[in-house]
Amino acid sequence: MTTRRFLRWSRKFHKWIGIYIGILTMIWLVEMLVLPLIFNPGLPVVDGPPATAQGDSAPLSLQQALQSFMDQQPDGIASVAELDEMAYLPGNGIYRFAIRERFLEWYVEAETGKILKYGFDSDRFLMEKGMLGWVHPVVTKVVKAPFEFLFIFMAITGLYIVFHPRKKRVNRLRTGSLLDMVPGEKRCFMRVPDVALMGRLAAVGLLPGTSIQMIRIRNRGPIVISVRHTYLALGRDIGARVIMSREAA
């Protein structure tokens, strides 16, 4: 594969990879705003255990902590049977109760059984359910799988493109049509591929070797040229078939 072809395909891949990453970013932003509102049962957002100091009193047993926890009628849970995670955090002096499937957490002080903090774990929710994981876990794996490879590809090819910038394409042909000219430019008329059109142009004095100056050319409408101090208006379809020299007259 030549360098030019590699650069051309790299730029094409960069375009589609950029679209892919842009779509992922939009999905992630929408999920951050919408999904917590749908799956959160109205509890505050929790971001980890509270900062507490270990007291001098002995901590309650797990059964005592659970009893004290349920006596406070915590929001988001109706019975102890719903809990699927119960852990004692000795460094913080607290118990952590959680319903992992619903991303709910409660932090209870180990000495008194008082609920210190509770709510919806939005960070873990977005990590597990983001990127269409709420549809099915396989979907998010399929969406995320190419990301690492594409990121490496963009980094390598991006550096290559930076140090090998696109060179300005130079038209090496010595001919072009009237539509390639700009106002004020002069060139020599060479030929047209249509014999009938050649006769029509000859009738108005446009012969091979004649010097032509472009007077007006726009994206739409006829073009105006000057031939032997006479202005002529030609349609763009005719101008595209009039072959001119690339060199100034």
Secondary structure, DSSP 8 states (H G I E B T S, - for coil): --HHHHHHHHHHHHHHHHHHHHHHHHHHHHHHHHHHHHH--S--B--S-------SS----HHHHHHHHHHT--TT-S-GGG--EEEEETTTTEEEEEEGGGTEEEEEETTT--EEEEEE-HHHHHHHHTTTTTT-HHHHHHHHHHHHHHHHHHHHHHHHHHHS---------SEEEGGG--TT-EEEEEE-S-HHHHHHHHHTT--TT-EEEEEE--SSS-EEEEETTEEEEE-HHHHTT-EEEEEE-
